[in-house]
Every structure is written in C-alpha cells, then in structure tokens.
Amino acid sequence: MLSKNQSKYLNSLQQKKYRQEYGHFLVEGGKSVLELLDADFQIETIFVTDKFYKENTQKLEKQPFRLEIATADELAKAGSLQSNDTAIAVVKTKPNDFLYADTSEYVLILDDIRDPGNLGTIIRIADWYGITKIVCSITTTDWYNPKVIAASKGSFTRVRGYYTELEDYLENIKSTESKIYGTFLEGETIYKTTFGQTGYIVMGNESNGISPQVEKYITHKITIPRFGGAESLNVGIATAIVLDNWRRG
C-alpha cells in the first residue's frame, strides 16, 4: 500500500520544478516499465500491483531497485495516465551532456517544440529512423514530462536529449562546416535534397516554425511540397517525412 508521503512524492514528479529538484521522473504503465528494465537508467523504486508482480517476478527480482506493492487504484491516482494501473517507476534523470554529430550520424535539433505529445512522438520517430541524439532549445517542453515519456512508447530509453541555447550550440558547431538542414515553407523540395553523410536537421515550433535566430545558421533550406489544401503539417508528421527522405538518400 502506498503511504501518503509516497503518493505525494509520485504526484509531485508530474511537475517540472520537482523533477528538477529531486532529479527523478516517472515511467508509467507495465509495458514501458518492463522496457525500462533493459535500459541504461538508474531506477530508484518501482511500484507494482500484486498481479503484475506475480506475472513478472523473475525479471523484477533480478534488479537492484526497491520494489513495492500497491493497488491498481493507488497507482492510477498517483500517476498521470488513466490506463496506468499496473506499474510506476521512479527513475533518475540523465545528466544534460553536450551532444554532437560524429562522422557518420545525424543529430535532430528541435527549436521550441511546446507540445509534450509532439516531443514524445518525435522521440519515437527518431528512434525508428536510427537517430540517437536530439538537441532541444531551452524553451522546448521538458523531456521528462510524463506525457512525453508516454508518447515516446519506450523510445526515450534509446534516444538521448540535450537542452541548450541553440544559438550557442550552432555557433559552436559552425566551425565543423557541418550541413545544417532546416524546414521552411520556401526551400528546396525534400524530394530532390541530397543529404550528406553527417549533419543536423532542424525542426521548428508548431506555429511559428524555425526562429530567425536559428535560421541564420541553416545551410540548406528544405521544404515538404504541398499538393492539397491543408495549411500545415503536424511537426511530428513533418519530422517523419524528413527523416524518411533522409534515409532514402
């Protein structure tokens, strides 16, 4: 059974200021928690129902974390997901380490992505296409927001995030002469774009796109041609289209 203090602590981790204060975040739901067990994260505590424990005893008991039994109702109230009634893990956040592209990879850069669902979806898409590093502007929504973690469907365990002032970051990598691709309404059609072996792909804010401060660092402006009447594309869908064409190249 969850104590009042435990329940209060779990609820507090739904807020960014407490995640930053305590250095922990929540992973909710049985499937995500089981995937977490095989990832490179330090787990503090896992709260599970008796049924979930009995179904996964062998895997759970091999781990060096504290394991506690709770009711499905307690877990549902302590978490942020309506369907979360099997397991919640309290996990240590990763250090905000600098990320850069090596000689054979691409890094995804996010300029002011505000919606947690969009960020989680982008993390999942990046994982699908083999992107392992995402650099986020300071104003991009928190990587460890429960909605981001949920929408990533476990991909947060394989993709690293780094938060920084993008102007400083881009200024730092400018000397490497890396190709920096950015999505704009006006630009070279992505269907004719030839991507280099290594570089950076920038995706902009849901409403305003890439900011002028970041635009000046873009070396290759690309666009996804519109053939119908829709005004815009969701940034997650746009990211998938860009990465798919990058892989095709």
NORVENKA-V718018 format. One record per helix or strand of 2 or more residues. SS is the DSSP state (hx for helix, st for strand). FROM is the first residue (numbers start at 1). LEN is the number of residues. Records with the same first field share a line. If there is no record, write none. Layout:
# NORVENKA-V718018
SS=FROM-LEN  FROM-LEN
This chain:
# NORVENKA-V718018
hx=4-9  16-7  30-7  50-6  57-5  72-7  116-13  146-6  155-3  166-9  190-3  212-4  235-14
st=24-5  43-6  66-4  87-6  106-5  133-5  160-5  179-11  199-5  220-4
